[in-house]
């Protein structure tokens, strides 16, 4: 039976655990009277139902070692495993490791989070800037890890409750990643479109793959020529390039297709071609013809390098995006090249410090949602996401020009105001007929066809052409093209079928 004892202004619940020599008295202190009554009822209910857990003085440190070996190595990928081990060693074991697994309370967890947020010194990666405090995002990762660990302890019947289930986690707002606008990506593509510079042209092709095919950096750097079908203009993605800890090679979820030889024998990491993170990431992507031609040029450049360097100097593993000697270009190297190129561009509208290579994937998802009229399933399949909610929550940024246009449409369609001048159709007069304008209309049609998907019908005879009265043919040509762009319905009026 459990007892309630008053201690100053608070109450404690006292009960016994274990049998014989292992029988020990437990105190749960610092409770209000109502909380103590609830806890006493819980203990008596567990005793009556026979679900009480035998007392065990195993520490959190000892339990987490078992948890990582029996659970983590089967369930986690290389990146998750490495991150969780580092987080456990740096933030959890030094502060909670010596506490007995069964004695940790939610109140202690809340105090631990408060200590991390306000007093603890953060651990910085080598070369990374040192933060003043442990960030809320790190604390949330710790919370996810420990909540998962204690849930497993419940399944193993080592504890009767999870103290992390109702803990107060610091508020955290994910940082919205800045993205490049489509026009900025075009500037970047123009800047890097230099076949005479292999490094820049490789980046040029990588940007095209990220933007046109919505590929991740590891998928891009792990793509191989034997998986690219030039005729079908499609690329099969079933592996990614990654740098992993050598200890992670034996993880259950790790399927390694190829391991690159070490350049430095004492290295703790190794570059591998491995399976993608999820089954949904294995997919076929289709490249626009423009991108296909870019890749043809890149293949030609690589063939020239291979011929020049020879088999001994050129490490040919069939990578599409690789270094000049054929060696793999890991994501970190690609991102450094990308940021260095942004600085070389010196565009006042682009901040290289806030943009990363992965930002292009965000822009790609946004643009594809826009041009597909919100076809989430098509965009999801293209980007290899597990579900469409990832697109709407994280990747679908709203472009400012679309929001401006939406506000203007509200003015026009709801409030009844005329459209802004920038969207008004230019005036056109059709009172006179001048056959001499037919040549300029004929010249305008190819230009218009190249800039719009609308199919143009053939021209009629001279006497059937509706003419425009104008003093300057070049000005009128531009006006007509602009008019047809904004009012495709007028095409039938200008050019009727025979």
TAUR-V979675 format. One record per residue. N is the residue number from 1. D_LAST is the distance of its C-alpha to the last C-alpha in whole Angstrom. Layout:
BEGIN
N&D_LAST, N&D_LAST
END
This chain:
BEGIN
1&99, 2&97, 3&99, 4&98, 5&100, 6&100, 7&100, 8&100, 9&97, 10&95, 11&96, 12&96, 13&95, 14&98, 15&98, 16&99, 17&97, 18&98, 19&101, 20&104, 21&104, 22&101, 23&101, 24&100, 25&100, 26&97, 27&96, 28&93, 29&94, 30&92, 31&91, 32&91, 33&93, 34&90, 35&88, 36&91, 37&92, 38&88, 39&89, 40&92, 41&90, 42&88, 43&91, 44&93, 45&90, 46&89, 47&93, 48&93, 49&89, 50&91, 51&88, 52&90, 53&89, 54&92, 55&93, 56&92, 57&93, 58&90, 59&89, 60&85, 61&85, 62&87, 63&84, 64&81, 65&82, 66&82, 67&79, 68&77, 69&78, 70&78, 71&74, 72&73, 73&73, 74&71, 75&68, 76&68, 77&65, 78&67, 79&66, 80&67, 81&70, 82&71, 83&70, 84&72, 85&75, 86&75, 87&75, 88&78, 89&80, 90&79, 91&79, 92&80, 93&83, 94&85, 95&85, 96&85, 97&86, 98&90, 99&89, 100&90, 101&87, 102&88, 103&89, 104&86, 105&85, 106&82, 107&84, 108&85, 109&81, 110&80, 111&83, 112&82, 113&78, 114&80, 115&82, 116&79, 117&77, 118&80, 119&82, 120&81, 121&81, 122&77, 123&77, 124&75, 125&73, 126&74, 127&73, 128&71, 129&72, 130&75, 131&74, 132&77, 133&76, 134&75, 135&71, 136&70, 137&68, 138&70, 139&72, 140&70, 141&69, 142&73, 143&73, 144&70, 145&72, 146&76, 147&74, 148&73, 149&76, 150&78, 151&76, 152&77, 153&80, 154&80, 155&78, 156&81, 157&84, 158&85, 159&85, 160&84, 161&82, 162&79, 163&80, 164&77, 165&75, 166&76, 167&76, 168&75, 169&73, 170&72, 171&69, 172&66, 173&62, 174&60, 175&59, 176&56, 177&54, 178&53, 179&49, 180&47, 181&44, 182&41, 183&41, 184&45, 185&44, 186&41, 187&44, 188&46, 189&44, 190&43, 191&47, 192&48, 193&45, 194&48, 195&48, 196&51, 197&53, 198&53, 199&55, 200&52, 201&49, 202&51, 203&51, 204&47, 205&46, 206&48, 207&46, 208&43, 209&44, 210&46, 211&43, 212&40, 213&42, 214&44, 215&47, 216&51, 217&53, 218&55, 219&52, 220&51, 221&54, 222&55, 223&51, 224&52, 225&50, 226&50, 227&49, 228&45, 229&43, 230&41, 231&38, 232&38, 233&38, 234&41, 235&44, 236&47, 237&49, 238&53, 239&55, 240&56, 241&58, 242&61, 243&65, 244&67, 245&71, 246&73, 247&75, 248&71, 249&70, 250&72, 251&71, 252&69, 253&66, 254&66, 255&64, 256&64, 257&62, 258&63, 259&66, 260&66, 261&69, 262&71, 263&72, 264&75, 265&77, 266&78, 267&75, 268&75, 269&71, 270&69, 271&65, 272&64, 273&60, 274&61, 275&59, 276&56, 277&58, 278&56, 279&54, 280&51, 281&51, 282&51, 283&47, 284&44, 285&42, 286&39, 287&38, 288&35, 289&34, 290&36, 291&39, 292&39, 293&39, 294&42, 295&44, 296&43, 297&45, 298&48, 299&48, 300&49, 301&51, 302&53, 303&53, 304&55, 305&57, 306&58, 307&59, 308&61, 309&63, 310&64, 311&64, 312&67, 313&66, 314&62, 315&63, 316&60, 317&59, 318&55, 319&54, 320&51, 321&52, 322&56, 323&58, 324&58, 325&61, 326&59, 327&61, 328&60, 329&59, 330&60, 331&58, 332&61, 333&60, 334&57, 335&57, 336&60, 337&57, 338&54, 339&57, 340&58, 341&55, 342&54, 343&57, 344&56, 345&53, 346&55, 347&52, 348&53, 349&51, 350&52, 351&56, 352&57, 353&60, 354&57, 355&55, 356&55, 357&53, 358&52, 359&51, 360&47, 361&47, 362&47, 363&45, 364&43, 365&43, 366&42, 367&39, 368&38, 369&39, 370&36, 371&33, 372&34, 373&34, 374&38, 375&38, 376&41, 377&42, 378&39, 379&41, 380&44, 381&44, 382&42, 383&46, 384&48, 385&49, 386&52, 387&50, 388&47, 389&50, 390&51, 391&47, 392&48, 393&51, 394&52, 395&49, 396&46, 397&47, 398&45, 399&43, 400&44, 401&40, 402&39, 403&42, 404&42, 405&38, 406&39, 407&42, 408&39, 409&37, 410&40, 411&40, 412&37, 413&36, 414&40, 415&42, 416&39, 417&39, 418&36, 419&35, 420&37, 421&36, 422&35, 423&32, 424&31, 425&27, 426&28, 427&27, 428&24, 429&23, 430&20, 431&22, 432&22, 433&19, 434&20, 435&18, 436&21, 437&20, 438&17, 439&19, 440&21, 441&18, 442&17, 443&20, 444&20, 445&17, 446&20, 447&23, 448&21, 449&20, 450&23, 451&25, 452&23, 453&22, 454&18, 455&16, 456&13, 457&9, 458&9, 459&9, 460&7, 461&9, 462&13, 463&13, 464&10, 465&12, 466&15, 467&18, 468&21, 469&24, 470&27, 471&30, 472&30, 473&26, 474&28, 475&29, 476&25, 477&24, 478&26, 479&26, 480&22, 481&23, 482&25, 483&23, 484&20, 485&23, 486&25, 487&22, 488&19, 489&18, 490&17, 491&14, 492&12, 493&13, 494&12, 495&9, 496&6, 497&4, 498&0
END
